[in-house]
Amino acid sequence: DHVRWMLWRLNGDGWVTAAQLITPAMSDRLLRAIAAASSGRIISGQRGYCRVDQASVEDANHAAAWLEHQGTLMIARAKDIRRSMHRHRRSEVA
C-alpha cells in the first residue's frame, strides 16, 4: 500500500523532497494524499516529507500547527460561503 511504501522510502532519510519521491506513476497530489492517510505518521513541510518518528519535536509541532492554521482558514472560508449563499437566497426572495 502507498502509506507503507512512503514510510519505507522515508526511513532514515530525514526530510525528503517531493521531487525525490515522485515516480512516473505519482503526482504531488498523491503524495499529499498518502501523507494525509498516514494517521499522523508522515509530516510535510517546506522541506518535503518526513516520518514523524524520525522528525524533531519542533518539526512535528510546526507541521501540526500549520495544519491547524490551514483548518482555521478553511472553516472561515466555509462560513463566508454560507453567509454569501444566504444573502444571495434572501435577495432572490425579496
N, C-alpha and C positions, 0 to 999 in steps of 0.2 A: 504494500500500500504506500501511497505518497508520503504520509507522515513518517512512517518507518524509514523510507529512503532518505528523506531530508534529515532526520535525526542522525542516521548513519553518515551522511555526507558532511554534516557539520561537526561530527565528533572529533574533538581535539584540534579543530582548526580556528577556534575563536570566531571572530566575525568574518563572514564570507559574503561577498557582494552578489547581487542578483546576476550580474554578468558571468560570474564564476559558476553559478548554479544552473543557469538556464541551459537546457538541451534543445535540440531541434523540435522536440515534441512538447516543449513547455513555453510559458509566457510569464511575464511579471504578474499578471492576474492570477495565474495558477499558483505561483509561489506564495502570494499573499493569502490565497485560499487555503493552502497547505498549512501555513503558519497559524491561520485562524482556527483550523481544525485540530491543532495540536494540543488542545486543552492546556494552553499556557506553557508548553514545553519548549516552544520556539518563539523567540522575540525578534522584533525587527526594529530597525532604526536607520539613520542616515548612513551608517557603516555597512548595512546589509542585514544579514540574519545570523542568529547565534542561539545555541542551546541555552536555556535558562539555567541549567545545572552547571554550565561552564562560563556563565557571564558573571560579572561583578555585581554585587548588590546594588551599586549605584546605577549600572546599566539596566538591570531588571526593573528597578524603581522608576527610572526615567521612561522606559518603554511603557510601563503601566500608567504612569502619569499622562503620557502623550495620548494613549488610548482613551483615558477618562476625559481628557480635554476635548478630543475629537467627538466623543459621545455627547458631551455637553453642547457642542456646536450643532451636532446633528439634531438633537432634541429641540434646540431653539429654532432651527430651520423648519422642522416639522410643525411646530406651534405656529410659526409665521405662515406657513402654507395653509393650515386650517383656518387661521384668522382671515386670511385673504379670501379663501373659498367662502367662508360665511358672509363676509362683506359683499362678495360678488353675488351670492344667492339672495341676500336681502335686497340688493339693488334690482335684481330681476323681478322680485315680487312687487316692489313698490311702483 
